[in-house]
Amino acid sequence: MPTVGVVTGSPSRSESVIADWFLGDMRKLGWEDGGNYHVLFLWTEGRLDRVPALIGELVARRVNVIVTFGDPSIRAAQHTTSTIPVVGASTDLVKSGLAATMARPGSNITGVSIISSELNVKRLELLHEAVPAAKRIGLLVQPNEVYERAQLDMAARELGLELVEATVRNPEDLPNALDKLGADKVDAVNVLGDSPIFGNARFRGLIVERLNRMRLPVIYELPDLFCNEGALLCYGPRLQLVTQILASLVAKILRGARPEDLPVEQPNKFDLVVNLKIAKALGIEIPGSLLARADEVIE
């Protein structure tokens, strides 16, 4: 029976929506955990420093496929094995150097490119449209992310905005990073995508709760994670769609496909979600033009 090893940022199975989605997607494709394949979940608890050891554990167990999330985790797998297929959700597999091209990855790594660098700029524009009076914008970012700061700087100049960065290396850094945004007197915050800490509901809740308590308008990437935590704005692909694509690629590999022949995929839908309940609590009136374009309005 083949084994699929999955490394996520969650603290445990009971707190992982990703695990439920992945198992459900695989079931729809004819793969039943414990029936015709086995899934082994390992948890980083949002800590990047745990990733190499967990990937090493999967390689030692000789799993048939490794599934992981975020460029640092995929890179750790790349450094650990060149033979076991790796299916990952990445900021951009090609720009990160993890795949040769979108059409032909050319190695044991394939997966989904979320194009977070482009989405980070789009979210900055949407945040500016929602709260045009906000001129000093905080960026909450992990330093290991592959993102185009130059693109953000160019967009900020065009919009007349000043960017202030707060970095999070590990979950323990979160309180200080959030305090820094307050001390820097930012007017709003763009939480950049593709951070392993987002796999942990406790850390997501901490980010949303603290920034809401600071009465800051904030935009996030993953609607089906952050909007459930009380986010004001979200724009990006739903993570459930990403896991669906990952499951499809894993199923093809289990049936004999080679990862180097499976094109890197991208989400085909990006949702804008606006939470009017939070807007009211923050004293913000969302422009009608933005509401008209929203895929979902939470009231």
C-alpha positions as CSV (number, residue, x, y, z in Angstrom):
1,M,0.0,0.0,0.0
2,P,1.6,3.4,-1.0
3,T,2.1,6.0,1.6
4,V,1.7,9.8,1.2
5,G,3.5,12.0,3.7
6,V,2.0,15.4,4.4
7,V,3.8,18.2,6.3
8,T,1.6,21.2,7.3
9,G,1.9,24.1,9.8
10,S,-1.0,22.8,12.0
11,P,-0.3,21.8,15.6
12,S,-2.3,18.5,15.4
13,R,-4.7,16.4,13.4
14,S,-7.7,17.7,15.4
15,E,-6.9,21.3,14.5
16,S,-6.1,20.8,10.8
17,V,-8.7,21.8,8.1
18,I,-6.1,21.0,5.5
19,A,-6.0,17.4,6.5
20,D,-9.8,17.1,6.2
21,W,-9.8,18.8,2.8
22,F,-7.0,16.6,1.5
23,L,-8.5,13.4,2.6
24,G,-11.9,14.3,1.2
25,D,-10.3,15.3,-2.2
26,M,-8.4,12.1,-2.4
27,R,-11.5,10.1,-1.5
28,K,-13.4,11.8,-4.5
29,L,-10.5,10.6,-6.7
30,G,-10.8,7.0,-5.6
31,W,-8.2,6.9,-2.8
32,E,-9.4,5.9,0.6
33,D,-6.9,6.3,3.5
34,G,-6.4,2.8,5.0
35,G,-8.1,1.2,2.0
36,N,-5.8,1.5,-1.0
37,Y,-3.2,4.0,0.3
38,H,-2.1,5.5,3.6
39,V,-1.6,9.1,4.7
40,L,1.0,10.1,7.3
41,F,0.6,13.6,8.6
42,L,3.4,15.5,10.3
43,W,2.9,18.9,12.0
44,T,5.4,21.8,12.1
45,E,3.3,23.9,14.5
46,G,4.2,26.9,12.4
47,R,7.9,26.5,13.0
48,L,10.2,26.5,10.0
49,D,13.1,25.0,12.0
50,R,11.1,21.8,12.4
51,V,10.7,21.3,8.7
52,P,14.0,19.6,7.7
53,A,13.7,16.9,10.4
54,L,10.1,16.2,9.5
55,I,11.0,15.9,5.8
56,G,13.9,13.7,6.8
57,E,11.5,11.4,8.7
58,L,9.3,11.0,5.7
59,V,12.3,10.1,3.5
60,A,13.5,7.6,6.1
61,R,10.1,6.0,6.0
62,R,10.3,5.8,2.2
63,V,7.0,7.3,1.6
64,N,5.8,7.3,-2.1
65,V,4.9,11.0,-2.3
66,I,5.6,14.1,-0.1
67,V,3.1,16.9,0.1
68,T,4.1,20.2,1.7
69,F,3.2,23.8,1.9
70,G,5.4,26.9,1.4
71,D,8.8,27.5,-0.4
72,P,11.0,26.7,2.6
73,S,9.3,23.3,3.1
74,I,9.6,22.4,-0.6
75,R,13.2,23.5,-0.6
76,A,13.9,21.3,2.4
77,A,12.4,18.4,0.5
78,Q,14.5,19.3,-2.5
79,H,17.7,19.2,-0.4
80,T,16.7,15.9,1.2
81,T,15.6,13.7,-1.7
82,S,15.9,13.8,-5.5
83,T,13.9,10.6,-6.0
84,I,10.7,10.8,-4.0
85,P,8.0,12.8,-5.8
86,V,7.3,16.1,-4.0
87,V,4.0,18.0,-4.5
88,G,4.0,21.4,-3.0
89,A,2.0,24.6,-2.7
90,S,4.4,27.5,-3.5
91,T,4.6,31.2,-3.9
92,D,6.0,30.6,-7.3
93,L,7.8,27.3,-8.1
94,V,9.6,28.7,-11.2
95,K,10.7,32.0,-9.7
96,S,11.9,30.1,-6.6
97,G,14.0,27.9,-8.7
98,L,12.1,24.8,-7.6
99,A,10.8,24.0,-11.1
100,A,12.4,24.6,-14.5
101,T,9.3,25.7,-16.2
102,M,5.5,25.6,-15.6
103,A,5.0,23.1,-18.4
104,R,7.8,20.8,-17.5
105,P,9.1,21.0,-13.9
106,G,12.1,18.8,-14.9
107,S,12.7,17.2,-11.4
108,N,10.9,15.3,-8.7
109,I,9.0,18.5,-7.7
110,T,5.7,19.8,-9.0
111,G,2.7,21.4,-7.5
112,V,0.8,24.7,-7.3
113,S,2.1,28.2,-7.8
114,I,-0.1,30.7,-5.9
115,I,1.7,33.7,-7.5
116,S,1.7,35.4,-4.1
117,S,4.0,38.2,-5.2
118,E,1.5,39.5,-7.7
119,L,-1.4,39.0,-5.2
120,N,0.5,41.0,-2.6
121,V,0.5,44.0,-4.9
122,K,-3.2,43.5,-5.8
123,R,-4.1,43.3,-2.1
124,L,-2.2,46.6,-1.5
125,E,-4.3,48.2,-4.2
126,L,-7.6,46.8,-2.7
127,L,-6.6,47.9,0.8
128,H,-6.0,51.4,-0.6
129,E,-9.3,51.4,-2.3
130,A,-11.1,50.3,0.9
131,V,-9.4,52.9,3.1
132,P,-7.9,55.6,0.9
133,A,-7.1,57.7,4.0
134,A,-4.5,55.1,5.1
135,K,-1.1,56.2,3.9
136,R,1.3,54.3,6.2
137,I,0.9,50.6,5.4
138,G,2.4,47.8,7.5
139,L,3.6,44.5,5.9
140,L,3.5,41.4,8.1
141,V,6.0,39.0,6.4
142,Q,8.2,36.0,7.1
143,P,11.8,36.6,5.9
144,N,11.9,33.2,4.2
145,E,9.1,34.1,1.8
146,V,9.9,34.6,-1.9
147,Y,8.1,37.8,-2.6
148,E,8.8,40.8,-4.8
149,R,9.4,43.7,-2.5
150,A,10.4,45.8,-5.5
151,Q,6.9,45.3,-7.0
152,L,5.3,46.4,-3.7
153,D,7.6,49.4,-3.5
154,M,6.7,50.5,-7.0
155,A,2.9,50.0,-6.3
156,A,3.3,52.0,-3.1
157,R,5.0,54.9,-4.9
158,E,2.2,55.0,-7.5
159,L,-0.4,55.1,-4.8
160,G,1.4,57.5,-2.6
161,L,1.9,55.0,0.3
162,E,4.7,54.4,2.7
163,L,5.5,50.7,3.6
164,V,6.6,49.6,7.0
165,E,7.8,45.9,7.4
166,A,7.4,43.7,10.5
167,T,9.1,40.3,10.2
168,V,8.1,37.0,11.8
169,R,10.7,34.2,11.9
170,N,8.9,31.9,14.3
171,P,5.6,31.9,16.1
172,E,7.3,33.4,19.2
173,D,8.0,36.5,17.1
174,L,4.3,37.2,16.4
175,P,3.5,39.4,19.5
176,N,6.6,41.6,19.0
177,A,5.9,41.9,15.2
178,L,2.4,43.0,15.9
179,D,3.6,45.4,18.6
180,K,6.0,46.9,16.1
181,L,3.2,47.7,13.7
182,G,1.4,49.5,16.5
183,A,4.6,51.3,17.6
184,D,5.3,52.3,14.0
185,K,1.8,53.9,13.9
186,V,0.7,52.2,10.7
187,D,-2.8,53.1,9.3
188,A,-3.5,49.6,7.8
189,V,-1.8,46.3,7.3
190,N,-1.2,43.9,4.3
191,V,-0.5,40.4,5.7
192,L,1.6,38.8,3.0
193,G,0.8,35.3,1.8
194,D,2.6,32.0,1.9
195,S,3.6,32.0,5.6
196,P,3.8,28.6,7.3
197,I,2.3,30.1,10.5
198,F,-1.0,30.4,8.6
199,G,-1.4,26.6,8.9
200,N,-2.0,27.0,12.6
201,A,-5.4,28.3,13.6
202,R,-4.2,29.6,16.9
203,F,-1.6,31.9,15.2
204,R,-4.2,33.1,12.6
205,G,-6.6,33.9,15.4
206,L,-3.9,35.8,17.3
207,I,-3.0,37.9,14.2
208,V,-6.7,38.8,13.4
209,E,-7.7,39.4,17.0
210,R,-4.7,41.7,17.8
211,L,-4.9,43.7,14.7
212,N,-8.7,44.1,15.1
213,R,-8.2,45.2,18.7
214,M,-5.6,47.8,17.4
215,R,-8.5,49.0,15.1
216,L,-6.4,48.5,12.0
217,P,-7.9,47.7,8.6
218,V,-6.2,44.6,7.4
219,I,-6.2,42.5,4.2
220,Y,-5.2,38.8,4.1
221,E,-4.6,36.2,1.4
222,L,-6.6,33.0,2.1
223,P,-10.4,33.7,2.4
224,D,-11.4,30.3,3.7
225,L,-8.9,30.6,6.6
226,F,-8.8,34.2,7.6
227,C,-12.4,35.2,7.0
228,N,-13.5,32.5,9.4
229,E,-11.2,34.2,12.0
230,G,-12.9,37.6,11.6
231,A,-10.8,39.3,8.9
232,L,-11.9,42.6,7.4
233,L,-10.7,41.8,3.8
234,C,-9.4,38.8,2.0
235,Y,-8.2,38.4,-1.6
236,G,-6.7,35.3,-3.1
237,P,-7.3,31.6,-3.8
238,R,-9.2,29.6,-1.3
239,L,-6.8,27.1,0.3
240,Q,-9.4,24.4,-0.2
241,L,-9.0,24.9,-4.0
242,V,-5.2,24.6,-3.6
243,T,-5.5,21.3,-1.7
244,Q,-7.9,20.0,-4.4
245,I,-5.2,20.6,-7.0
246,L,-2.5,19.0,-4.9
247,A,-4.7,15.9,-4.4
248,S,-5.2,15.7,-8.1
249,L,-1.5,15.7,-8.7
250,V,-0.8,13.2,-5.9
251,A,-3.5,10.8,-7.4
252,K,-1.8,11.0,-10.8
253,I,1.6,10.1,-9.3
254,L,0.1,7.2,-7.4
255,R,-1.2,5.9,-10.7
256,G,2.2,6.1,-12.3
257,A,2.8,9.6,-13.6
258,R,6.2,11.2,-13.1
259,P,6.3,14.6,-11.3
260,E,8.7,16.0,-13.9
261,D,6.0,15.4,-16.6
262,L,3.2,17.0,-14.5
263,P,2.8,20.7,-15.3
264,V,2.9,23.2,-12.4
265,E,-0.7,24.4,-11.9
266,Q,-2.2,27.7,-10.7
267,P,-5.5,28.4,-9.0
268,N,-8.1,29.6,-11.6
269,K,-10.2,31.6,-9.1
270,F,-9.3,34.4,-6.7
271,D,-12.0,35.6,-4.3
272,L,-12.5,39.0,-2.8
273,V,-14.3,38.7,0.6
274,V,-15.5,41.7,2.6
275,N,-16.6,41.4,6.2
276,L,-19.1,44.3,6.9
277,K,-19.5,43.3,10.5
278,I,-15.8,43.9,11.1
279,A,-15.9,47.1,9.0
280,K,-18.7,48.5,11.2
281,A,-16.8,47.5,14.4
282,L,-13.7,49.4,13.0
283,G,-15.8,52.4,11.9
284,I,-14.9,51.9,8.3
285,E,-17.3,52.4,5.4
286,I,-16.4,50.1,2.5
287,P,-16.9,51.8,-0.9
288,G,-19.8,50.5,-2.9
289,S,-17.5,50.0,-5.9
290,L,-15.5,47.5,-3.9
291,L,-18.6,45.7,-2.5
292,A,-20.0,45.4,-6.0
293,R,-16.9,43.4,-7.0
294,A,-16.8,41.2,-3.9
295,D,-17.3,37.5,-4.4
296,E,-18.7,37.2,-0.8
297,V,-19.9,39.9,1.6
298,I,-20.2,38.8,5.3
299,E,-22.9,40.7,7.1
